[in-house]
Amino acid sequence: MDRKKTASGPRFNALHVVEAELEHLDWATRQPALRMLDAGYWRRRVMAVKCGFELTEQQLVRLEKILMRLGHPKE
């Protein structure tokens, strides 16, 4: 079977991986900010999950809540 890859690479459906990552991100983004792990770092981690996996509607809602907690990126 020959699968075409999209420009952004393959997307995976691994429910247990996504759930574990969401639990960690939810916990980590509620902790006091560390100098090395600022909101920008966590925002990149959240976006990596969003871009790398096929998410359910519920998972997308959880990701959006985490992103809202992190605030808007400073550009």
N, CA and C atoms as a LAMMPS dump frame, in Angstrom:
ITEM: TIMESTEP
0
ITEM: NUMBER OF ATOMS
225
ITEM: BOX BOUNDS ff ff ff
-5.0000000000000000e+02 5.0000000000000000e+02
-5.0000000000000000e+02 5.0000000000000000e+02
-5.0000000000000000e+02 5.0000000000000000e+02
ITEM: ATOMS id mol type element x y z
1 1 1 N 0.829 -1.174 0
2 1 2 C 0 0 0
3 1 3 C 0.878 1.244 0
4 2 1 N 0.635 2.135 -0.907
5 2 2 C 1.423 3.356 -1.006
6 2 3 C 0.597 4.519 -0.482
7 3 1 N 1.018 5.071 0.628
8 3 2 C 0.305 6.209 1.22
9 3 3 C 1.006 7.492 0.851
10 4 1 N 0.221 8.471 0.462
11 4 2 C 0.787 9.789 0.17
12 4 3 C 0.969 10.539 1.475
13 5 1 N 2.073 11.211 1.613
14 5 2 C 2.319 12.037 2.794
15 5 3 C 1.951 13.47 2.455
16 6 1 N 1.323 14.139 3.399
17 6 2 C 1.004 15.541 3.204
18 6 3 C 2.262 16.369 3.418
19 7 1 N 2.177 17.624 3.074
20 7 2 C 3.336 18.511 3.22
21 7 3 C 3.796 18.603 4.665
22 8 1 N 2.864 18.484 5.604
23 8 2 C 3.229 18.599 7.015
24 8 3 C 3.63 17.256 7.618
25 9 1 N 3.575 16.2 6.841
26 9 2 C 3.947 14.886 7.341
27 9 3 C 2.726 14.088 7.725
28 10 1 N 2.92 12.843 8.089
29 10 2 C 1.777 11.996 8.431
30 10 3 C 1.157 12.387 9.765
31 11 1 N -0.14 12.173 9.892
32 11 2 C -0.841 12.405 11.149
33 11 3 C -1.253 11.053 11.69
34 12 1 N -1.11 10.869 12.977
35 12 2 C -1.382 9.588 13.592
36 12 3 C -2.611 9.659 14.483
37 13 1 N -3.278 8.53 14.623
38 13 2 C -4.41 8.42 15.528
39 13 3 C -3.998 7.445 16.627
40 14 1 N -3.473 7.965 17.695
41 14 2 C -3.022 7.153 18.825
42 14 3 C -3.653 7.729 20.079
43 15 1 N -4.85 7.286 20.363
44 15 2 C -5.639 7.85 21.444
45 15 3 C -4.895 7.861 22.773
46 16 1 N -4.23 6.77 23.114
47 16 2 C -3.544 6.701 24.407
48 16 3 C -2.384 7.686 24.484
49 17 1 N -1.699 7.908 23.375
50 17 2 C -0.585 8.864 23.354
51 17 3 C -1.115 10.279 23.52
52 18 1 N -2.168 10.603 22.788
53 18 2 C -2.753 11.94 22.862
54 18 3 C -3.29 12.212 24.254
55 19 1 N -3.997 11.247 24.837
56 19 2 C -4.551 11.435 26.178
57 19 3 C -3.443 11.659 27.209
58 20 1 N -2.376 10.889 27.119
59 20 2 C -1.26 11.064 28.055
60 20 3 C -0.623 12.439 27.876
61 21 1 N -0.455 12.854 26.643
62 21 2 C 0.147 14.163 26.361
63 21 3 C -0.767 15.29 26.856
64 22 1 N -2.069 15.163 26.631
65 22 2 C -3.008 16.183 27.103
66 22 3 C -3.022 16.272 28.626
67 23 1 N -2.989 15.137 29.3
68 23 2 C -2.941 15.15 30.766
69 23 3 C -1.687 15.86 31.253
70 24 1 N -0.562 15.556 30.637
71 24 2 C 0.696 16.197 31.039
72 24 3 C 0.652 17.697 30.765
73 25 1 N 0.206 18.082 29.566
74 25 2 C 0.155 19.501 29.227
75 25 3 C -0.817 20.253 30.129
76 26 1 N -1.938 19.639 30.447
77 26 2 C -2.905 20.283 31.333
78 26 3 C -2.283 20.517 32.705
79 27 1 N -1.615 19.502 33.24
80 27 2 C -0.964 19.631 34.543
81 27 3 C 0.169 20.663 34.481
82 28 1 N 1.027 20.528 33.478
83 28 2 C 2.224 21.37 33.401
84 28 3 C 1.892 22.843 33.222
85 29 1 N 0.845 23.13 32.462
86 29 2 C 0.511 24.539 32.229
87 29 3 C -0.187 25.178 33.417
88 30 1 N -0.526 24.403 34.418
89 30 2 C -1.106 24.957 35.652
90 30 3 C -0.028 25.238 36.703
91 31 1 N 1.204 24.797 36.446
92 31 2 C 2.292 24.996 37.398
93 31 3 C 2.876 26.399 37.23
94 32 1 N 3.528 26.913 38.261
95 32 2 C 4.189 28.218 38.115
96 32 3 C 5.228 28.158 36.996
97 33 1 N 5.314 29.225 36.23
98 33 2 C 6.24 29.27 35.089
99 33 3 C 7.692 29.227 35.566
100 34 1 N 8.471 28.439 34.897
101 34 2 C 9.902 28.388 35.146
102 34 3 C 10.598 29.205 34.07
103 35 1 N 11.787 29.66 34.361
104 35 2 C 12.523 30.48 33.404
105 35 3 C 12.714 29.743 32.07
106 36 1 N 13.034 28.446 32.134
107 36 2 C 13.299 27.675 30.915
108 36 3 C 12.007 27.216 30.23
109 37 1 N 10.942 27.049 30.984
110 37 2 C 9.701 26.513 30.436
111 37 3 C 8.602 27.565 30.503
112 38 1 N 8.67 28.527 29.616
113 38 2 C 7.7 29.615 29.612
114 38 3 C 6.476 29.253 28.769
115 39 1 N 5.538 30.173 28.661
116 39 2 C 4.3 29.931 27.916
117 39 3 C 4.583 29.604 26.453
118 40 1 N 5.599 30.208 25.88
119 40 2 C 5.95 29.924 24.486
120 40 3 C 6.349 28.474 24.277
121 41 1 N 7.104 27.94 25.228
122 41 2 C 7.5 26.528 25.159
123 41 3 C 6.269 25.641 25.194
124 42 1 N 5.371 25.868 26.14
125 42 2 C 4.182 25.029 26.274
126 42 3 C 3.255 25.195 25.092
127 43 1 N 3.169 26.404 24.544
128 43 2 C 2.35 26.637 23.357
129 43 3 C 2.872 25.801 22.19
130 44 1 N 4.191 25.735 22.03
131 44 2 C 4.779 24.92 20.961
132 44 3 C 4.469 23.441 21.173
133 45 1 N 4.53 22.981 22.422
134 45 2 C 4.206 21.577 22.724
135 45 3 C 2.756 21.269 22.38
136 46 1 N 1.846 22.195 22.744
137 46 2 C 0.427 21.994 22.448
138 46 3 C 0.211 21.947 20.935
139 47 1 N 0.824 22.857 20.214
140 47 2 C 0.649 22.897 18.763
141 47 3 C 1.244 21.658 18.094
142 48 1 N 2.303 21.102 18.654
143 48 2 C 2.879 19.876 18.106
144 48 3 C 1.885 18.728 18.209
145 49 1 N 1.165 18.652 19.311
146 49 2 C 0.135 17.616 19.47
147 49 3 C -0.994 17.878 18.473
148 50 1 N -1.408 19.129 18.368
149 50 2 C -2.517 19.482 17.488
150 50 3 C -2.189 19.168 16.031
151 51 1 N -0.951 19.393 15.624
152 51 2 C -0.549 19.163 14.235
153 51 3 C -0.151 17.72 13.956
154 52 1 N 0.259 16.991 14.967
155 52 2 C 0.794 15.662 14.748
156 52 3 C -0.189 14.522 14.878
157 53 1 N -1.375 14.798 15.398
158 53 2 C -2.34 13.735 15.636
159 53 3 C -3.72 14.131 15.134
160 54 1 N -4.502 13.139 14.762
161 54 2 C -5.901 13.371 14.45
162 54 3 C -6.631 13.386 15.787
163 55 1 N -7.249 14.495 16.109
164 55 2 C -7.863 14.67 17.419
165 55 3 C -9.376 14.597 17.345
166 56 1 N -9.965 14.121 18.424
167 56 2 C -11.419 14.135 18.538
168 56 3 C -11.859 15.554 18.888
169 57 1 N -13.149 15.804 18.775
170 57 2 C -13.679 17.13 19.138
171 57 3 C -13.388 17.454 20.595
172 58 1 N -13.536 16.467 21.471
173 58 2 C -13.28 16.671 22.896
174 58 3 C -11.803 17.025 23.13
175 59 1 N -10.909 16.359 22.432
176 59 2 C -9.484 16.652 22.58
177 59 3 C -9.165 18.042 22.059
178 60 1 N -9.793 18.452 20.978
179 60 2 C -9.583 19.809 20.457
180 60 3 C -10.039 20.857 21.46
181 61 1 N -11.16 20.6 22.129
182 61 2 C -11.657 21.528 23.146
183 61 3 C -10.65 21.625 24.289
184 62 1 N -10.113 20.489 24.725
185 62 2 C -9.11 20.494 25.804
186 62 3 C -7.872 21.284 25.389
187 63 1 N -7.43 21.098 24.135
188 63 2 C -6.261 21.842 23.653
189 63 3 C -6.54 23.338 23.614
190 64 1 N -7.715 23.711 23.164
191 64 2 C -8.056 25.136 23.112
192 64 3 C -8.088 25.751 24.505
193 65 1 N -8.575 25.014 25.492
194 65 2 C -8.584 25.512 26.869
195 65 3 C -7.16 25.723 27.378
196 66 1 N -6.269 24.794 27.051
197 66 2 C -4.866 24.937 27.461
198 66 3 C -4.263 26.159 26.788
199 67 1 N -4.525 26.329 25.493
200 67 2 C -3.989 27.495 24.782
201 67 3 C -4.523 28.794 25.36
202 68 1 N -5.806 28.824 25.741
203 68 2 C -6.371 30.038 26.356
204 68 3 C -5.688 30.325 27.682
205 69 1 N -5.382 29.28 28.46
206 69 2 C -4.695 29.454 29.728
207 69 3 C -3.31 30.067 29.521
208 70 1 N -2.668 29.686 28.417
209 70 2 C -1.317 30.189 28.129
210 70 3 C -1.341 31.623 27.604
211 71 1 N -2.474 32.076 27.136
212 71 2 C -2.575 33.435 26.624
213 71 3 C -2.12 33.53 25.184
214 72 1 N -2.186 34.712 24.647
215 72 2 C -1.802 34.953 23.266
216 72 3 C -0.295 35.049 23.159
217 73 1 N 0.263 34.544 22.046
218 73 2 C 1.718 34.643 21.879
219 73 3 C 2.16 36.097 21.736
220 74 1 N 3.326 36.377 22.271
221 74 2 C 3.894 37.742 22.141
222 74 3 C 4.701 37.774 20.858
223 75 1 N 4.27 38.616 19.913
224 75 2 C 4.955 38.697 18.641
225 75 3 C 5.507 40.059 18.418
